[in-house]
Amino acid sequence: MPRYWLLALVVVATWGSRPTLGEAADEPLRAVIDREVAATWKKQNIAPAAKSTDAEFLRRVYIDLVGTAPTYDETVKFLADTDTKKREKVIDKLLADSRFGEAQANVWDLVLFGRHPGNYTDTYKRPAFKAWLAKQLGDNAGFDALVKNLLLAEQAGTQTFYVQFRNSPDDANIAVSRIFLGTQLQCAKCHDHPYDVWTQKDFYGMSGFFVRLTVQDMGGGNNRTFNIGERNSGEVLFAGNAKELKPGQRGDPIKPKFLGGDTLAEPPTPKDYKEPPAPKDGTKMAKPNFSRKEKFAAWVTAADNPYFAKATANRVWAQFMGRGIVHPIDDFQKENAPTHPELLKALADEFAAKKFDLKFLVREIVNSSAYQLSGAGASKEALPKHFERARVRSLSAEELFQALHTATGVSVNPKDQNGTWEYFLRAFGEPTNGLGEFQGSLSEHLFWNNSHHVRGFVQRKKGNLADQLLTSTEPWEARVRKMYLTVLGREPKPKELEAFVSYIKREPKPDAAVEDAIWVLLNSSEFRFNP
């Protein structure tokens, strides 16, 4: 019997009969994760991968949590540590690291905006928003509070989210429903959804929460700021199926309606009311007598909202495990059943019970044995459906940029970063198709192999990796080991060690050979991907 089957059987036997989630209330969430995942392996007759090596785990968890690879010193220290709790300890350390908020802000910024948001010139560079988001995630503000403040758009920087939907309440509705409710409503815009329960009136009822929002440009030149005002009047008009519309047909007003719930109860607008024009002198619009935006933000983030906790837990799970329990992650519907329904319920329930503590949820996922499986196994899928092997994913542009600096010992220079970063963004800005599947391009390959921006990292400069290797007096075997541990986070295999030492020692002046050796490792798929 293969050793991985023995491991799975021992784990299942140790757990014994599966308790209900209610009976397991005191059971750590990480144990629930492993129990539910292992039960599916047994049911599906799946052989799981072995546990990841320490080197594999360390690189994975650093990139996932703080957006860059570990340094040489961090790697050597961790690999030498004999503490059986060292993985748990490094997870706690990284969750407390200031880089955690910044790295997760990069992840969520892409979720909220994508690479090419609407109203491009107004939202392309959004430092105030990213700073706000990084602080919320770093300080571990409840995720419900974060989303509520985002939808209220009253704190500095948050307004940018709505700017991308300027004059389009339907687009705001589609994005908010997809991101925070895990529901795709766009099909119901023109006709009743053909595969789900949503109707056109459901769609326009949700759009009614955004129809009164107004984007005010408050000026500021290159540091432009915005205000999201809200009018006292204005309704979404519904005229029926798009194919049946007649020229000039305006339709009937639709009141705001919570998805799958009640119509918003609000005081009527006086019949003779005339909406004043938005101020153009830099003055913010007065707050409305009744705010639909406030009611909507409170509903979305309520603990009893039937969508929010599940959608968020599923999205966070997918971030670290490669795919959602419901996949695609933003398409909860009857034809797209979860692969592990009890696990999804446990994740959502615990997340809500812990007051939407995002670090708690992340900590439990990455401490699970499922997360810590090896990336090598019987399954050939990049994103295994039953999580029997760690996912393999490409580094984002942000992660690759930071990992390159870490690996080569070149500090990020704010004066030079914009030019170099712009090139990285063009080459690596969209490495996936939205489902997590890697979509490499020829331009990416050419840039990474030929660009002087990349080559500049490996060329010898005082204090960088090439310089450290060339000025060292250790045998070349030790120097090549350091190169591997620094760039890839692992020891070289015997054949790799022999080949690199032979290549470097063949020249009396090894500078170019050392630079080539570092360049080769940086160009490997092992560096480009995070197993």
LINDA-V386981 format. One record per backbone hydrogen bond with DSSP energy under -1.0 kcal/mol. NH is the residue of the N-H (numbers start at 1). CO is the residue of the C=O. Records with the same first field share a line. If there is no record, write none. Layout:
# LINDA-V386981
NH->CO  CO
This chain:
# LINDA-V386981
6->2
7->3
8->4
9->5
10->6
11->7
12->8
13->9
14->10
15->11
16->12
24->20
25->22
27->24
32->28
33->29
34->30
35->31
36->32
37->33
38->34
39->35
40->36
41->37
42->38
43->39
44->40
46->41
49->388
52->372
57->53
58->54
59->55
60->56
61->57
62->58
63->59
64->60
65->61
66->62
75->71
76->72
77->73
78->74
79->75
80->76
86->83
89->85
90->86
91->87
92->88
93->89
94->90
95->91
96->92
100->97
103->99
104->100
105->101
106->102
107->103
108->104
109->105
110->106
111->107
112->108
113->109
122->119
123->119
124->120
130->126
131->127
132->128
133->129
134->130
135->131
136->132
137->133
138->134
139->135
141->136
143->356
146->142
147->143
148->144
149->145
150->146
151->147
152->148
153->149
158->155
160->157
161->158
163->159
164->160
165->162
166->163
168->165
172->168
173->169
174->170
175->171
176->172
177->173
178->174
179->175
180->176
183->177
188->185
189->186
193->198
203->199
204->200
205->201
206->202
207->203
208->204
209->206
210->207
211->207
213->210
214->229
216->227
218->225
223->220
225->219
227->216
229->214
231->212
238->252
242->190
244->241
249->246
252->238
254->236
257->205
258->262
261->258
264->256
273->270
295->291
296->292
297->293
298->294
299->295
300->296
301->297
302->299
305->302
311->307
312->308
313->309
314->310
315->311
316->312
317->313
318->314
319->315
320->316
321->317
322->318
331->328
332->182
336->333
339->325
344->340
345->341
346->342
347->343
348->344
349->345
350->346
351->347
352->348
353->349
354->350
355->352
356->351
361->357
362->358
363->359
364->360
365->361
366->362
367->363
368->365
372->368
373->370
374->50
387->384
390->374
392->382
395->528
400->396
401->397
402->398
403->399
404->400
405->401
406->402
407->403
408->404
409->405
410->405
416->413
417->413
420->416
421->417
422->418
423->419
424->420
425->421
426->422
427->423
428->424
429->425
433->437
439->431
445->441
446->442
447->443
448->444
449->445
450->446
451->447
455->451
456->452
457->454
459->455
464->461
465->408
468->464
469->465
470->466
471->467
479->475
480->476
481->477
482->478
483->479
484->480
485->481
486->482
487->483
488->484
489->484
497->493
498->494
499->495
500->496
501->497
502->498
503->499
504->500
505->501
514->510
515->511
516->512
517->513
518->514
519->515
520->516
521->517
522->518
523->519
524->521
528->524
529->525
530->393
